[in-house]
Amino acid sequence: MFKKRENVAEIEEGNLFSPKFDNNGLIPVITMCNKTKDILMHGYMNVEALKKTIETKEAHYFSRSRNSIWHKGNTSGFVQKVKEIRIDDDQDSVWLVVDIGDGASCHVGYRSCFYRSIPLGIIKNGREIEMKFLEKEKKFDPEIIYKDQPNPTKI
């Protein structure tokens, strides 16, 4: 589908897209809001999800827990409209810049999957590190939105 990876110079300095997928056929993706510049989520794509994302200009990911491709927002209605796709220097990591409108990207209901902050400093007891919630309100109730869906994550 994409250009074969042939040499380091071409991969790092060339202008042809030749992404490197891992042994499971996946490439990590970090997704950022085009308005706020906040990181919304981290996920994975396989060849098909990356191709669909490029072609439709809407984010598609590969769910490792469900072992299938999903169109982000298909259930919740908060589709990620892709504004830009970037690839890192050795083409083994993707960065999406998306518009979610006034929606959310987190299946828990928050706008971003990165809704908590870990305090910095000396760790006294690693089992009792108390995180700070950066987002106070959810954008939607996941119990309502996903009531007919299998659990989106596994513990």
C-alpha positions in Angstrom: 0.0 0.0 0.0 2.6 2.5 1.1 6.2 2.9 -0.2 8.6 0.1 0.8 11.2 1.2 3.3 14.5 0.9 1.5 17.2 3.1 3.2 17.6 5.4 6.2 18.4 8.5 4.2 15.2 8.1 2.1 13.1 7.4 5.2 14.5 10.3 7.2 15.1 12.9 4.5 13.0 11.8 1.6 9.6 13.0 0.6 7.8 9.7 0.1 5.6 8.2 2.8 6.8 4.8 4.0 5.5 4.2 7.5 7.0 1.5 9.7 4.4 -0.7 11.4 5.5 -2.9 14.4 5.5 -6.7 14.4 1.7 -6.6 15.1 1.1 -4.4 12.0 0.4 -1.3 14.1 1.8 2.2 14.3 1.3 4.4 17.3 -0.8 7.6 16.9 -1.0 10.7 19.1 -4.0 12.9 18.5 -4.1 16.7 19.2 -6.9 19.2 19.1 -6.4 21.8 16.4 -7.9 24.6 18.5 -6.5 24.1 22.0 -3.4 22.1 21.1 -4.2 19.7 23.9 -3.3 16.0 23.4 -6.6 14.2 23.1 -5.6 10.6 22.9 -3.1 8.0 22.0 -4.0 5.0 19.8 -2.9 2.7 17.1 -3.5 2.3 13.4 -2.9 -0.6 11.1 -2.5 -0.1 7.3 -6.3 -0.1 6.7 -7.0 2.4 9.4 -4.3 4.8 8.2 -5.5 4.5 4.6 -9.1 5.2 5.7 -8.0 8.2 7.7 -6.1 9.6 4.8 -8.9 9.0 2.3 -11.9 10.1 4.4 -10.2 12.9 6.4 -11.8 11.4 9.5 -9.8 9.4 12.2 -9.9 5.7 12.1 -8.0 3.6 14.6 -7.3 -0.1 15.3 -8.6 -1.3 18.6 -6.3 -3.8 20.1 -8.9 -4.9 22.7 -11.6 -5.5 20.0 -9.1 -6.5 17.3 -10.9 -4.3 14.7 -10.9 -0.9 13.1 -13.1 1.7 14.5 -14.2 5.1 13.1 -13.7 7.5 15.9 -16.9 9.0 17.0 -19.1 6.6 15.1 -21.0 5.7 18.3 -20.6 8.9 20.3 -21.1 11.3 17.4 -17.8 13.1 18.2 -16.1 12.4 14.9 -12.5 13.5 14.7 -12.1 15.6 11.5 -8.5 15.4 10.4 -6.8 18.7 9.7 -3.3 17.5 9.4 -1.3 14.3 9.6 2.4 14.3 10.5 4.9 11.5 10.7 8.1 11.5 12.8 11.6 11.4 11.5 11.9 7.6 11.1 8.3 7.2 10.1 7.2 4.9 13.0 4.9 7.3 14.8 1.9 9.3 13.6 0.6 12.7 14.8 -2.9 13.7 14.0 -4.3 17.2 14.3 -8.1 17.0 14.5 -11.2 19.1 15.0 -13.7 17.7 17.5 -15.9 20.8 17.6 -17.3 21.0 21.1 -17.1 17.2 21.5 -14.9 14.7 23.3 -12.3 12.1 22.4 -12.3 10.0 25.6 -14.6 7.0 26.0 -14.8 7.9 29.7 -16.7 11.0 28.7 -14.0 13.7 29.1 -12.8 15.9 26.3 -9.3 14.4 26.4 -8.0 11.0 27.5 -5.3 12.9 29.4 -7.7 14.4 32.0 -5.5 13.8 35.1 -2.1 15.2 36.2 0.5 13.3 38.2 2.3 15.4 40.8 6.0 15.8 40.4 8.5 15.5 43.3 9.6 12.9 45.8 7.6 9.7 45.8 6.9 8.7 49.4 4.5 5.8 48.7 4.0 4.8 45.1 0.7 3.1 45.9 -0.8 6.4 47.1 0.1 8.9 44.4 -2.9 11.2 44.2 -3.7 12.6 40.7 -5.3 15.9 40.0 -8.3 16.1 37.7 -7.6 18.7 35.1 -11.1 18.3 33.5 -13.9 18.8 36.0 -16.9 17.9 33.8 -17.5 15.2 31.3 -18.8 16.0 27.8 -21.1 13.0 27.8 -22.3 10.1 29.9 -20.6 6.9 28.7 -23.2 4.8 30.4 -25.8 6.3 28.0 -23.7 6.6 24.9 -22.2 3.1 25.1 -25.0 1.2 26.7 -25.4 -1.2 23.8 -21.6 -1.5 23.0 -19.1 -3.9 24.4 -16.7 -2.4 27.0 -14.3 -0.3 25.0 -11.3 -1.2 27.1 -9.9 -4.1 29.0 -8.2 -3.8 32.4 
